[in-house]
Amino acid sequence: MNSNGGELTGKVAVVTGGSGGIGAATVRRLASEGCTVAVTYNTGEERARQMLAELSGRGHGAFRLSLHDGSTVRALADQVRERYGRVDILINSAGYTQPIAHADLDALTDELFDAMLIANVRGPFSVIRALNPLLQASGDGVIVNVSSISAFTGSGSSIAYCASKAALDTMTMSLARALGPKVRAMCVSPGAVSTGFVAGRDRAALEKIAQSTPLRRVVEPEDVAGAIMACIVNLRTSTGSRLIVDGGRFLV
């Protein structure tokens, strides 16, 4: 990858959930490589705008997006089209979970199940659908969906979260067939990452998880951002596949 940003200069990326965690790390990498980034946020507007002020490059913007509200998805597409006129890269990083013991079936209510399916499956699909014309017009578009090893291990913060990420993986394969040859679709599948995404999971818990993995390293947001960048820049003949970033946790 060109350190002076030559690889992505002139490209426009949309990053959902870009104001924190994996999304924010990805936004910083994209900007450092010359990309103009549209960062979406739901409730973190101040955090998003503060991050934009710190990014290298020019033309970056912050846009509100609620994955539960289709009108904000359509508004995002309109705003991006008007401001940038193109989209070359879409990173679906926004998502939702709530820790629920798998054996406690009663605690996983219909409302919680629906909320996770909407945020982690329907929401990303609606963003892809809205931005597809701009991605197709790019001629070299790429979508990277941030999934999870929960999709194929069946272990994770809740049964609904595991199910939603499995759906995201399968949807990515379907989209890869449907959107080629002008648009690629990939999944990046982290294990436990050092972010505040899962309530109650602190650094000590992450270190304990890491010690059970072959590499014994905590996965940082920057590690996942690096895998996302590989999908964009290096894996140009890959589509419909997933890249695992978990220190080998899925092997345990």
Phi, psi and omega in degrees: 000137184284121185290342180271007176086006184300328183300322188242008178300130181090351180274152177241130179239144171248128180238111176281147184063034187276002184269356180201165173059224180300319181300315181294319178298323179290318177303315181297319179294315180300314181296321180294338179264012173096003183278146169269129191241130170261113184261127176257150178219159173255295179247354186261048183299313182299316179297319180295315183290326176296319179295319180302322182294340182263353185283148171285157180086185185224162173089001180293152181218158178243135185222137179283140178212125170247121182292346178270354186236102183299333180294327178287331176294312179296322179296320178301312181300317180296316182293318180293319178299316182292319185279319187247332179075004182196159168219125179255333187222133173234123177248114176268092182255339181294145179190182184208142170210167171216126182296125177217126179303133185300328182282346182268076185297325182293332180288337178273086184286164176302321182295317178293318179300312180298318182299320180288320178296319180294311184293322190261347182233296182297320180300305177303320179298317182295325177292316178300314180301317183291326184264355183304317179303320179289323177294318178297320181294333177300322182082346179216047183280156177215136175246130174239115177265126177277110183255220182192153173294345175303334182298328184237356175261338183072009176246143182166192188294331176198161177298320180296323178296315177302313181297320182293323180287327173297319177296320179297318178299313182293320177299323179297320176297316180298317180293325179300321177292318187286327190261347177291159007269355187276341181227131174263153177227126184227159171243139166248128189241095177279164165267217177291126184244148182283074175224178177267019187298315181262114181301134176086357179262101184266182183298322180298321178294321179294319178297321179295316177300316183299324182294342179269358183261159180301322183272343178054040179233137173290133178280124180263157177306325180294330176295318180290320177300323178297320178293321177298318178296324177298319177300321183286312192263318190261326187264056188287345175253020177248138173206148179076007184248172182236150179242120186267132181229087187212013182067014182088014183300325182295344180279342187281000000 
